[in-house]
Amino acid sequence: MRYFIYLSYDGAAYCGWQRQPDAPSVQQTLEKALSTLLREDIVTVGAGRTDTGVNASYYVAHFDCTRPIDDCKRLAYKLNLILPQDIAVSRVRRVRDDAHARFDAQEREYTYIISQNKNPFRRYSAWQYYVELDFDKMNKAAAKLLEYDDFTSFAKLNSNNKTNICHISQAEWRREENDKSVMIFTIRADRFLRNMIRAIVGTLVDVGRGRYSVEDFEQIICSRDLSRSSTGAPAQGLFLSDVVYNDDIFIEE
């Protein structure tokens, strides 16, 4: 029996989603809780890899178990009782036995948050960056991302990618409605490369502060040269915020 599990997590205490031999991970913590409640060894497969310190407001993984789960809502409730406070499960849902949290994902969305004022409540969930930024210029540069599909300039070296081709459907900045000092970048694509979004955000911030023009940003994309892009933005401002699947992989409950 295969199930999708939906969760959110604060990544500050973890080495990322992926299980590591010498550091705590979200995957390892979730598997331990599931194995305890289901009384069998559970292995999870995530929708994607988030790096150390990166957060998820919407994450999906799948797992298999030998017996059907009688009450998925109750399982989610019990998981939240034993999981640490920085991981929360919102739903467990039956899927086809061949459904795959990573390979069946049609689209992913990430958001990146920048706070331009010091805010103690955002110190672990935003990049607190106090330099004045040209919001409109950053948006014009971000729009250039939709015109290209090769993002080698923002791909981490030695990541063993078969291709650096990604199809971006949205890339834009907006200001938070109740706090105009907070800027939120949203980017959606069929896939992302490792460290790609943080490298894009770091380079867009350099556009906003005047280091690069919009034309310079476009040339960086076209160069397919990682050395041309800026230092990646800090991990704590990045959130995986959506994963989209076709409805036909789900089994009605």
N, C-alpha and C positions, 0 to 999 in steps of 0.2 A: 504494500500500500504506500502510495507516495502522497506527500502533503507539502503545500507551500506554507511557510510561516512568515508573517509580516512583523517587522520590528523597527524600533528606532533606538539610537544610542548616541551617547556623548563619548567621543573617541579619545578624550584626554588621557585616560588611564591605560589605553591599549596600544599595542603595536600595529593596530589596524584590524581589519576583518580576519585576515588570513592567519591560520594556526602557525605558530612559531615554536621552536624547541626551547627557547630560553627567555620568553617574554609572554605576558598575558595577552590574549587576543579575544575579540568578540566571538569568533567561531568556537573556540575552545570553551569559553564560558557558557555559551548557549548549548553546546553538545553535552556538557556535564549536567546541566539542568534537565534537558530532555531525556537523557539516559536514566537519570534518577527517577523521574516520574513514569516513564514508559517501561522501566525495568528491563531494558536491553541496550546494547551499545548502539548509539545513534551517531551517524556521520551526516553533517550538513554540507550542502553545496550552495555557495552564495551567488547572487546576481552579478557581483563584480568585486573587485579588490579595492578596498579603501586603505590608504597609507596611515602610518602612525599619526595619531592626533586628529584625523579627519572624522567628521561626524556623519550621521545619517538620520534624517527625519522620516525617511521612508526607505526601508531595505527589505529585500525578499530573499529567502533561501528555501531550498527544498530538502526533505529528508524522507527516508524510507523506514517503515516499521513492519514487523511480521504480522501484527494483529490490527484490525481496524480500530480507530479512535471513536469511542461511543459519543463523546461530547467535546467537540473542538473548542467551544466557548469556555468550558470548564478547564480544559487543558491550558488555554491561554491565561485564565485566571490563576491557576496554580503555578504556572511558570513565573508570573509576575511576583508571586509571594516569595519565591526562592532566588530569583535573579537579583543581582545588585541593582542599586538605585539608578545607575547610569545606563541600564538596558531595559527596554519595555517592549512587550509583545502585544500587538493589537489584534491579531487574528491568526487562526490556523485553518487552512482550507484544503479539502481533498482535490487532487488533480489526477490527470491521466498518468499511468505508470511510466510513460515515456516523456512526460513534461520535464523541462529542465530550466531551472531558475536563471541560469546564465545564457544558454544558447537560444532559448525561446524568447528572450527579451527583445522586443521590437524597437524600443526607444528608452533612453535614460535621460533624466534631467538632474542637473546639479545647480545649486545656488551658492554664491559666494557673498559674504557680508563684510562690508567695511564700515566702521564707525569713525567719523571724523571728530567726535568729541570723546573725551575720557568718560567711560561708562563702566562702573564696577560690575554691573550685571551682565555685561557683554565681554568680560575679559577672557572668557574661555570659548566664546562663540562668535567672535568677530576679529578682524584685523583692525586694531585701533591705530589709525593712520592720520596724523594731524596736519599734513601738508595740504594746502588748497589744491583741488583737482578740477579740471575743466570737464564737467559732466557731459556736455553736448559733444565735445571732441572724442571722449571715450566711447560714446554711443556710435558715432560715425565710424570709428575704427572697428568696433565690435561688429558692425554690419558687414564689414569686408569679409568676415569669417564665412558668411553664407555663400560667398562667391567662389570658394575653393574647397577642395576635398583632400588635399595632401598636407598633413600637419606635422611633417618631419621636424620643422623648426621648433615644435613644442613637445617633441617626444623624448623621453628619457633614454639615454644611450644604453645599449646592451639589455634591452627589454624583451628581446626575442619575438618582436612583433612580426607576423607574416606580412603585414601591410600597415602602412601609416595612413591609409585612406579612411576618412570618416565623413559622414554626411550630416552636417549641422543644419537643423531646421529653425533654431531660435538662438539668438545671442544678443542680449540687450541689458542695459542698466535701468534701474528705476530707483526712486527715493521712497523710503518707508513713509507711509501716509501720516503717521503720528509723530514722526521724528525725521525731519528733513536732513539731519546730519548723518543718517544711516543710508548707505548706498547698497543696493542688492543687484548682483549680476546673475542672470538666469541663462543657462545654456542647455540646449537639448540636441541630441544626436542619436544615430543608430548605435554608435560605439564611441568609446574614448580611449586614448592612449594613456599609459601610466605617466602621471605628473603633468599631463597636458593642460588641465584646467588651471592649475596653480601657475604654470608658466605663462598661459594666456593672460590671466589676471595680472600677474606681475608686469607684463609688457604693456597691458592696457593702462595700468596705473602710471607707468613711465610716459605714456602718451598724455595722460591727464595732467601730469606735472610739468609737461613741456620738453621732456628729453627727446621724444620722438613726435613727428607729425603723423597724420593719418596716412600719408603716402609712405612714410618710413615703415609704419606698421604693415602695410600691404607688401612692401618689399621684403620684410622679414618673413612673411608667410611664403612668398614666392622663392626665397633663397633656399629653402629646405635645409637650413643650417642652424642647428641648435645653439651654436655659439652666438648667433645674432639676437636671440631672444633674451629677455631679462631674467633676473633671479626669480624663482618661484615665490608666490605669495605664501604666507604662513598657513600651516595646516588647519588651525582652529577656526578659520573663517569659512571653510568649505563643508558643504552638506550634500550628500546624495539625497535628492528630494522627490524622485519619482522613478518608477520602473513600469513600463507598459507591456502587456501581454495580450495576445489574441484570446477571445473568450472561449474558443473551442478546446482549450486545454483543461478547463475547469469541469469538475463533476458536480452537478447540482446536489446540494445538501438537503 
